[in-house]
Amino acid sequence: MKTTKLLLDTHVFLWWRANDPSLQETVISAISDANVVFVSAATAWEAAIKAALGRLELPASIESGVEDSGFEKLPITFLHAETAAALPAHHHDPFDRMLVAQTIAEGLTLVTHDRKLEAYGVPILWT
């Protein structure tokens, strides 16, 4: 399956940066072969909060990791916020809801391991 526009969930981006074996070869290939891979500002926000709480150690900033990986930064827009607010309450994590909203608004495929997101019916590449 060749997907051309991907949005990485936070854990997928962190796994990518760490060369974590949790990423399957098919997912690594899909990310490598995609025309564009986005990382949301929501990922930077979520990672920063977890780092501040001592639940995540980051070797570098998310922004530098995105740039070093050759990925694109996806800002949060008013459309994204309004789309997130209109989503059914299948998932209560605001960061994941934002990623789903961005997936919908931008016509992307979400790369995730979070099975709760399946309920939204968005295109997903499973890790």
Rosetta constraint file for C-alpha pairs under 8 A:
AtomPair CA 1 CA 30 HARMONIC 7.66 0.50
AtomPair CA 2 CA 30 HARMONIC 6.34 0.50
AtomPair CA 2 CA 33 HARMONIC 7.52 0.50
AtomPair CA 2 CA 34 HARMONIC 7.24 0.50
AtomPair CA 3 CA 30 HARMONIC 6.70 0.50
AtomPair CA 3 CA 34 HARMONIC 6.00 0.50
AtomPair CA 3 CA 109 HARMONIC 7.27 0.50
AtomPair CA 4 CA 33 HARMONIC 7.64 0.50
AtomPair CA 4 CA 34 HARMONIC 4.44 0.50
AtomPair CA 4 CA 35 HARMONIC 4.73 0.50
AtomPair CA 4 CA 36 HARMONIC 6.29 0.50
AtomPair CA 5 CA 34 HARMONIC 6.15 0.50
AtomPair CA 5 CA 35 HARMONIC 6.06 0.50
AtomPair CA 5 CA 36 HARMONIC 5.06 0.50
AtomPair CA 5 CA 37 HARMONIC 5.93 0.50
AtomPair CA 5 CA 38 HARMONIC 7.67 0.50
AtomPair CA 5 CA 107 HARMONIC 7.90 0.50
AtomPair CA 5 CA 108 HARMONIC 5.35 0.50
AtomPair CA 5 CA 109 HARMONIC 6.28 0.50
AtomPair CA 6 CA 31 HARMONIC 7.38 0.50
AtomPair CA 6 CA 34 HARMONIC 7.02 0.50
AtomPair CA 6 CA 36 HARMONIC 6.46 0.50
AtomPair CA 6 CA 37 HARMONIC 4.78 0.50
AtomPair CA 6 CA 38 HARMONIC 6.01 0.50
AtomPair CA 6 CA 108 HARMONIC 5.50 0.50
AtomPair CA 6 CA 109 HARMONIC 4.83 0.50
AtomPair CA 6 CA 110 HARMONIC 5.87 0.50
AtomPair CA 6 CA 111 HARMONIC 6.70 0.50
AtomPair CA 7 CA 37 HARMONIC 5.90 0.50
AtomPair CA 7 CA 38 HARMONIC 4.70 0.50
AtomPair CA 7 CA 39 HARMONIC 5.90 0.50
AtomPair CA 7 CA 40 HARMONIC 7.37 0.50
AtomPair CA 7 CA 99 HARMONIC 7.73 0.50
AtomPair CA 7 CA 103 HARMONIC 6.97 0.50
AtomPair CA 7 CA 108 HARMONIC 6.34 0.50
AtomPair CA 7 CA 109 HARMONIC 6.04 0.50
AtomPair CA 7 CA 110 HARMONIC 4.84 0.50
AtomPair CA 7 CA 111 HARMONIC 6.03 0.50
AtomPair CA 8 CA 12 HARMONIC 5.80 0.50
AtomPair CA 8 CA 13 HARMONIC 5.79 0.50
AtomPair CA 8 CA 37 HARMONIC 7.27 0.50
AtomPair CA 8 CA 38 HARMONIC 6.36 0.50
AtomPair CA 8 CA 39 HARMONIC 5.64 0.50
AtomPair CA 8 CA 40 HARMONIC 7.70 0.50
AtomPair CA 8 CA 110 HARMONIC 6.03 0.50
AtomPair CA 8 CA 111 HARMONIC 4.94 0.50
AtomPair CA 8 CA 112 HARMONIC 6.79 0.50
AtomPair CA 9 CA 13 HARMONIC 6.35 0.50
AtomPair CA 9 CA 39 HARMONIC 7.61 0.50
AtomPair CA 9 CA 43 HARMONIC 7.24 0.50
AtomPair CA 9 CA 96 HARMONIC 7.68 0.50
AtomPair CA 9 CA 99 HARMONIC 7.17 0.50
AtomPair CA 9 CA 110 HARMONIC 6.89 0.50
AtomPair CA 9 CA 111 HARMONIC 5.86 0.50
AtomPair CA 9 CA 112 HARMONIC 5.33 0.50
AtomPair CA 10 CA 14 HARMONIC 6.27 0.50
AtomPair CA 10 CA 39 HARMONIC 7.95 0.50
AtomPair CA 10 CA 43 HARMONIC 5.14 0.50
AtomPair CA 10 CA 46 HARMONIC 7.75 0.50
AtomPair CA 10 CA 47 HARMONIC 7.55 0.50
AtomPair CA 11 CA 15 HARMONIC 6.00 0.50
AtomPair CA 11 CA 112 HARMONIC 7.63 0.50
AtomPair CA 12 CA 16 HARMONIC 6.05 0.50
AtomPair CA 12 CA 23 HARMONIC 7.53 0.50
AtomPair CA 12 CA 111 HARMONIC 6.99 0.50
AtomPair CA 12 CA 112 HARMONIC 6.35 0.50
AtomPair CA 12 CA 113 HARMONIC 7.79 0.50
AtomPair CA 12 CA 127 HARMONIC 7.80 0.50
AtomPair CA 13 CA 17 HARMONIC 6.25 0.50
AtomPair CA 13 CA 39 HARMONIC 7.45 0.50
AtomPair CA 14 CA 18 HARMONIC 6.18 0.50
AtomPair CA 15 CA 19 HARMONIC 5.88 0.50
AtomPair CA 15 CA 20 HARMONIC 4.80 0.50
AtomPair CA 15 CA 21 HARMONIC 7.82 0.50
AtomPair CA 15 CA 22 HARMONIC 7.04 0.50
AtomPair CA 15 CA 23 HARMONIC 6.78 0.50
AtomPair CA 16 CA 20 HARMONIC 6.41 0.50
AtomPair CA 16 CA 23 HARMONIC 7.35 0.50
AtomPair CA 17 CA 65 HARMONIC 6.99 0.50
AtomPair CA 17 CA 69 HARMONIC 7.73 0.50
AtomPair CA 19 CA 23 HARMONIC 7.95 0.50
AtomPair CA 22 CA 127 HARMONIC 7.63 0.50
AtomPair CA 23 CA 27 HARMONIC 6.35 0.50
AtomPair CA 23 CA 28 HARMONIC 6.55 0.50
AtomPair CA 23 CA 127 HARMONIC 6.00 0.50
AtomPair CA 24 CA 28 HARMONIC 6.31 0.50
AtomPair CA 24 CA 127 HARMONIC 6.30 0.50
AtomPair CA 25 CA 29 HARMONIC 6.05 0.50
AtomPair CA 26 CA 30 HARMONIC 6.14 0.50
AtomPair CA 27 CA 31 HARMONIC 6.14 0.50
AtomPair CA 27 CA 125 HARMONIC 7.48 0.50
AtomPair CA 27 CA 126 HARMONIC 7.67 0.50
AtomPair CA 27 CA 127 HARMONIC 6.30 0.50
AtomPair CA 28 CA 32 HARMONIC 6.06 0.50
AtomPair CA 29 CA 33 HARMONIC 5.89 0.50
AtomPair CA 30 CA 34 HARMONIC 5.89 0.50
AtomPair CA 31 CA 37 HARMONIC 6.84 0.50
AtomPair CA 36 CA 71 HARMONIC 6.93 0.50
AtomPair CA 36 CA 72 HARMONIC 7.11 0.50
AtomPair CA 37 CA 71 HARMONIC 5.14 0.50
AtomPair CA 37 CA 72 HARMONIC 6.03 0.50
AtomPair CA 38 CA 71 HARMONIC 5.69 0.50
AtomPair CA 38 CA 72 HARMONIC 4.68 0.50
AtomPair CA 38 CA 73 HARMONIC 5.74 0.50
AtomPair CA 38 CA 74 HARMONIC 5.91 0.50
AtomPair CA 39 CA 43 HARMONIC 6.72 0.50
AtomPair CA 39 CA 66 HARMONIC 6.89 0.50
AtomPair CA 39 CA 71 HARMONIC 6.85 0.50
AtomPair CA 39 CA 72 HARMONIC 6.22 0.50
AtomPair CA 39 CA 73 HARMONIC 5.27 0.50
AtomPair CA 39 CA 74 HARMONIC 5.77 0.50
AtomPair CA 40 CA 44 HARMONIC 7.04 0.50
AtomPair CA 40 CA 73 HARMONIC 5.98 0.50
AtomPair CA 40 CA 74 HARMONIC 4.52 0.50
AtomPair CA 40 CA 75 HARMONIC 6.11 0.50
AtomPair CA 40 CA 76 HARMONIC 7.31 0.50
AtomPair CA 40 CA 99 HARMONIC 7.24 0.50
AtomPair CA 41 CA 45 HARMONIC 6.22 0.50
AtomPair CA 41 CA 73 HARMONIC 6.89 0.50
AtomPair CA 41 CA 74 HARMONIC 5.94 0.50
AtomPair CA 41 CA 75 HARMONIC 5.21 0.50
AtomPair CA 41 CA 76 HARMONIC 6.26 0.50
AtomPair CA 42 CA 46 HARMONIC 5.98 0.50
AtomPair CA 42 CA 76 HARMONIC 7.30 0.50
AtomPair CA 42 CA 95 HARMONIC 5.82 0.50
AtomPair CA 42 CA 98 HARMONIC 6.99 0.50
AtomPair CA 42 CA 99 HARMONIC 7.35 0.50
AtomPair CA 43 CA 47 HARMONIC 5.99 0.50
AtomPair CA 43 CA 62 HARMONIC 7.92 0.50
AtomPair CA 43 CA 95 HARMONIC 7.28 0.50
AtomPair CA 44 CA 48 HARMONIC 5.99 0.50
AtomPair CA 44 CA 62 HARMONIC 5.57 0.50
AtomPair CA 44 CA 63 HARMONIC 7.29 0.50
AtomPair CA 45 CA 49 HARMONIC 6.26 0.50
AtomPair CA 46 CA 50 HARMONIC 6.27 0.50
AtomPair CA 46 CA 95 HARMONIC 6.72 0.50
AtomPair CA 47 CA 51 HARMONIC 5.99 0.50
AtomPair CA 47 CA 56 HARMONIC 7.16 0.50
AtomPair CA 47 CA 62 HARMONIC 7.72 0.50
AtomPair CA 48 CA 52 HARMONIC 6.08 0.50
AtomPair CA 49 CA 53 HARMONIC 6.28 0.50
AtomPair CA 50 CA 54 HARMONIC 6.26 0.50
AtomPair CA 50 CA 55 HARMONIC 5.08 0.50
AtomPair CA 50 CA 56 HARMONIC 5.39 0.50
AtomPair CA 51 CA 55 HARMONIC 5.66 0.50
AtomPair CA 51 CA 56 HARMONIC 4.51 0.50
AtomPair CA 51 CA 57 HARMONIC 5.72 0.50
AtomPair CA 51 CA 58 HARMONIC 6.97 0.50
AtomPair CA 52 CA 56 HARMONIC 7.96 0.50
AtomPair CA 58 CA 62 HARMONIC 8.00 0.50
AtomPair CA 60 CA 64 HARMONIC 6.72 0.50
AtomPair CA 60 CA 65 HARMONIC 6.75 0.50
AtomPair CA 61 CA 65 HARMONIC 6.27 0.50
AtomPair CA 62 CA 66 HARMONIC 6.09 0.50
AtomPair CA 63 CA 67 HARMONIC 6.26 0.50
AtomPair CA 63 CA 73 HARMONIC 7.77 0.50
AtomPair CA 64 CA 68 HARMONIC 5.89 0.50
AtomPair CA 65 CA 69 HARMONIC 6.04 0.50
AtomPair CA 66 CA 70 HARMONIC 6.38 0.50
AtomPair CA 66 CA 71 HARMONIC 5.23 0.50
AtomPair CA 66 CA 72 HARMONIC 6.75 0.50
AtomPair CA 66 CA 73 HARMONIC 6.98 0.50
AtomPair CA 67 CA 71 HARMONIC 5.95 0.50
AtomPair CA 67 CA 72 HARMONIC 7.24 0.50
AtomPair CA 76 CA 80 HARMONIC 6.09 0.50
AtomPair CA 76 CA 81 HARMONIC 7.22 0.50
AtomPair CA 76 CA 102 HARMONIC 7.93 0.50
AtomPair CA 77 CA 81 HARMONIC 6.39 0.50
AtomPair CA 78 CA 82 HARMONIC 6.15 0.50
AtomPair CA 79 CA 83 HARMONIC 6.01 0.50
AtomPair CA 79 CA 105 HARMONIC 7.30 0.50
AtomPair CA 80 CA 84 HARMONIC 6.10 0.50
AtomPair CA 80 CA 98 HARMONIC 6.88 0.50
AtomPair CA 80 CA 101 HARMONIC 5.57 0.50
AtomPair CA 80 CA 102 HARMONIC 5.55 0.50
AtomPair CA 80 CA 105 HARMONIC 6.54 0.50
AtomPair CA 81 CA 85 HARMONIC 6.22 0.50
AtomPair CA 81 CA 98 HARMONIC 7.11 0.50
AtomPair CA 81 CA 101 HARMONIC 7.50 0.50
AtomPair CA 82 CA 86 HARMONIC 6.36 0.50
AtomPair CA 83 CA 87 HARMONIC 6.52 0.50
AtomPair CA 83 CA 101 HARMONIC 5.29 0.50
AtomPair CA 83 CA 102 HARMONIC 7.90 0.50
AtomPair CA 83 CA 104 HARMONIC 8.00 0.50
AtomPair CA 83 CA 105 HARMONIC 7.33 0.50
AtomPair CA 84 CA 97 HARMONIC 5.80 0.50
AtomPair CA 84 CA 98 HARMONIC 5.50 0.50
AtomPair CA 84 CA 100 HARMONIC 7.34 0.50
AtomPair CA 84 CA 101 HARMONIC 4.89 0.50
AtomPair CA 87 CA 97 HARMONIC 7.61 0.50
AtomPair CA 87 CA 101 HARMONIC 7.66 0.50
AtomPair CA 88 CA 120 HARMONIC 7.97 0.50
AtomPair CA 90 CA 116 HARMONIC 7.11 0.50
AtomPair CA 90 CA 117 HARMONIC 7.56 0.50
AtomPair CA 90 CA 119 HARMONIC 6.51 0.50
AtomPair CA 90 CA 120 HARMONIC 7.38 0.50
AtomPair CA 91 CA 96 HARMONIC 7.55 0.50
AtomPair CA 91 CA 97 HARMONIC 6.82 0.50
AtomPair CA 91 CA 116 HARMONIC 6.45 0.50
AtomPair CA 91 CA 117 HARMONIC 6.96 0.50
AtomPair CA 92 CA 96 HARMONIC 7.97 0.50
AtomPair CA 92 CA 97 HARMONIC 7.23 0.50
AtomPair CA 93 CA 97 HARMONIC 6.21 0.50
AtomPair CA 94 CA 98 HARMONIC 6.13 0.50
AtomPair CA 95 CA 99 HARMONIC 6.37 0.50
AtomPair CA 96 CA 100 HARMONIC 6.28 0.50
AtomPair CA 96 CA 117 HARMONIC 7.85 0.50
AtomPair CA 97 CA 101 HARMONIC 6.17 0.50
AtomPair CA 98 CA 102 HARMONIC 6.10 0.50
AtomPair CA 99 CA 103 HARMONIC 6.06 0.50
AtomPair CA 99 CA 110 HARMONIC 7.68 0.50
AtomPair CA 100 CA 104 HARMONIC 6.27 0.50
AtomPair CA 100 CA 110 HARMONIC 7.48 0.50
AtomPair CA 100 CA 117 HARMONIC 7.60 0.50
AtomPair CA 100 CA 120 HARMONIC 7.56 0.50
AtomPair CA 100 CA 122 HARMONIC 7.28 0.50
AtomPair CA 101 CA 105 HARMONIC 6.05 0.50
AtomPair CA 102 CA 106 HARMONIC 5.75 0.50
AtomPair CA 102 CA 107 HARMONIC 7.95 0.50
AtomPair CA 102 CA 108 HARMONIC 7.65 0.50
AtomPair CA 103 CA 107 HARMONIC 5.67 0.50
AtomPair CA 103 CA 108 HARMONIC 4.67 0.50
AtomPair CA 103 CA 109 HARMONIC 6.25 0.50
AtomPair CA 103 CA 110 HARMONIC 6.28 0.50
AtomPair CA 103 CA 122 HARMONIC 7.13 0.50
AtomPair CA 104 CA 108 HARMONIC 6.74 0.50
AtomPair CA 104 CA 122 HARMONIC 6.82 0.50
AtomPair CA 108 CA 123 HARMONIC 7.25 0.50
AtomPair CA 109 CA 122 HARMONIC 7.25 0.50
AtomPair CA 109 CA 123 HARMONIC 4.84 0.50
AtomPair CA 109 CA 124 HARMONIC 5.33 0.50
AtomPair CA 109 CA 125 HARMONIC 6.67 0.50
AtomPair CA 110 CA 122 HARMONIC 7.55 0.50
AtomPair CA 110 CA 123 HARMONIC 6.27 0.50
AtomPair CA 110 CA 124 HARMONIC 4.75 0.50
AtomPair CA 110 CA 125 HARMONIC 6.09 0.50
AtomPair CA 111 CA 124 HARMONIC 5.76 0.50
AtomPair CA 111 CA 125 HARMONIC 4.71 0.50
AtomPair CA 111 CA 126 HARMONIC 5.96 0.50
AtomPair CA 111 CA 127 HARMONIC 6.88 0.50
AtomPair CA 112 CA 124 HARMONIC 6.99 0.50
AtomPair CA 112 CA 125 HARMONIC 6.51 0.50
AtomPair CA 112 CA 126 HARMONIC 5.41 0.50
AtomPair CA 112 CA 127 HARMONIC 5.79 0.50
AtomPair CA 113 CA 126 HARMONIC 5.62 0.50
AtomPair CA 113 CA 127 HARMONIC 5.10 0.50
AtomPair CA 114 CA 118 HARMONIC 7.89 0.50
AtomPair CA 117 CA 121 HARMONIC 7.86 0.50
AtomPair CA 118 CA 122 HARMONIC 7.08 0.50
AtomPair CA 118 CA 124 HARMONIC 7.56 0.50
